Amino acid sequence: MGALPSEAGGDVLFDKIQELRPRWGPQHDIQSRAESIAINLGQTRRLLFEQTGSSISTPFLVVVVFWLSMLFVSFGLFALRNATALIILLVSAASVAGALFLILELDHPFSGLIQIPSAPFCTMLFRCSDDSKVPPRQVTRLARGLPAGGVCERV
């Protein structure tokens, strides 16, 4: 497995946290908490990058859609033919379709209509690179590696 696009940015952040020199007790606690948060953030980000494939199998999705289709067909066969029954069937079908859409959409957190924004990550990279040895071009290249295709640009 190669290096993740965000590894260097995470290293800069972790190095900056370790460079802090706490002066009294609570500051030591805050520094250790910030280090643990940075480690957890890196682990979560790595997990998200490793899970780039779909976690929902195609056969399962086909079976669920077929089962739901048969449910609504059977409801339609046995329901009385009036406007109320038709409207309820349409609203129920739209609700189930929306739920399936959300499940499929949330399976890919870096793309689609609902996605994890890259702006906070870019902001963190720029703030860390302002005082560090990481040149802005490298920060931009690191941010280009984000799966959402987002490019961090200096503003």
Contacts in CASP RR format, 6 or more apart in sequence:
PFRMAT RR
TARGET T0000
AUTHOR 0000-0000-0000
METHOD contacts of the structure
MODEL  1
MGALPSEAGGDVLFDKIQELRPRWGPQHDIQSRAESIAINLGQTRRLLFE
QTGSSISTPFLVVVVFWLSMLFVSFGLFALRNATALIILLVSAASVAGAL
FLILELDHPFSGLIQIPSAPFCTMLFRCSDDSKVPPRQVTRLARGLPAGG
VCERV
4 45 0 8 1.000
4 46 0 8 1.000
4 49 0 8 1.000
5 142 0 8 1.000
5 143 0 8 1.000
5 144 0 8 1.000
5 145 0 8 1.000
5 146 0 8 1.000
6 42 0 8 1.000
6 45 0 8 1.000
6 49 0 8 1.000
6 121 0 8 1.000
6 142 0 8 1.000
6 145 0 8 1.000
6 146 0 8 1.000
8 134 0 8 1.000
8 138 0 8 1.000
8 142 0 8 1.000
9 124 0 8 1.000
9 125 0 8 1.000
9 128 0 8 1.000
9 129 0 8 1.000
9 134 0 8 1.000
9 139 0 8 1.000
9 142 0 8 1.000
10 38 0 8 1.000
10 41 0 8 1.000
10 42 0 8 1.000
10 128 0 8 1.000
12 125 0 8 1.000
12 128 0 8 1.000
12 129 0 8 1.000
12 132 0 8 1.000
12 134 0 8 1.000
13 38 0 8 1.000
13 124 0 8 1.000
13 128 0 8 1.000
14 35 0 8 1.000
14 38 0 8 1.000
14 39 0 8 1.000
15 132 0 8 1.000
16 128 0 8 1.000
16 131 0 8 1.000
16 132 0 8 1.000
17 31 0 8 1.000
17 34 0 8 1.000
17 35 0 8 1.000
17 38 0 8 1.000
18 35 0 8 1.000
20 27 0 8 1.000
20 31 0 8 1.000
20 34 0 8 1.000
22 28 0 8 1.000
22 30 0 8 1.000
22 31 0 8 1.000
48 109 0 8 1.000
48 110 0 8 1.000
48 116 0 8 1.000
49 147 0 8 1.000
52 147 0 8 1.000
53 108 0 8 1.000
54 107 0 8 1.000
54 108 0 8 1.000
55 107 0 8 1.000
56 103 0 8 1.000
56 104 0 8 1.000
56 107 0 8 1.000
61 104 0 8 1.000
64 100 0 8 1.000
65 100 0 8 1.000
68 96 0 8 1.000
68 100 0 8 1.000
72 89 0 8 1.000
72 92 0 8 1.000
72 93 0 8 1.000
72 96 0 8 1.000
75 89 0 8 1.000
75 92 0 8 1.000
76 85 0 8 1.000
76 89 0 8 1.000
79 85 0 8 1.000
79 89 0 8 1.000
102 114 0 8 1.000
105 112 0 8 1.000
105 113 0 8 1.000
105 114 0 8 1.000
106 114 0 8 1.000
108 115 0 8 1.000
109 115 0 8 1.000
109 116 0 8 1.000
110 116 0 8 1.000
110 146 0 8 1.000
110 147 0 8 1.000
110 148 0 8 1.000
110 149 0 8 1.000
111 147 0 8 1.000
111 148 0 8 1.000
115 148 0 8 1.000
116 148 0 8 1.000
117 148 0 8 1.000
118 143 0 8 1.000
118 146 0 8 1.000
118 148 0 8 1.000
118 149 0 8 1.000
118 150 0 8 1.000
118 152 0 8 1.000
121 143 0 8 1.000
121 146 0 8 1.000
121 152 0 8 1.000
122 143 0 8 1.000
122 152 0 8 1.000
125 139 0 8 1.000
125 142 0 8 1.000
125 143 0 8 1.000
125 152 0 8 1.000
126 136 0 8 1.000
126 139 0 8 1.000
126 152 0 8 1.000
126 154 0 8 1.000
128 134 0 8 1.000
129 135 0 8 1.000
129 136 0 8 1.000
129 138 0 8 1.000
129 139 0 8 1.000
136 154 0 8 1.000
139 152 0 8 1.000
140 151 0 8 1.000
140 152 0 8 1.000
140 153 0 8 1.000
140 154 0 8 1.000
142 152 0 8 1.000
143 150 0 8 1.000
143 151 0 8 1.000
143 152 0 8 1.000
144 150 0 8 1.000
144 151 0 8 1.000
144 152 0 8 1.000
146 152 0 8 1.000
END
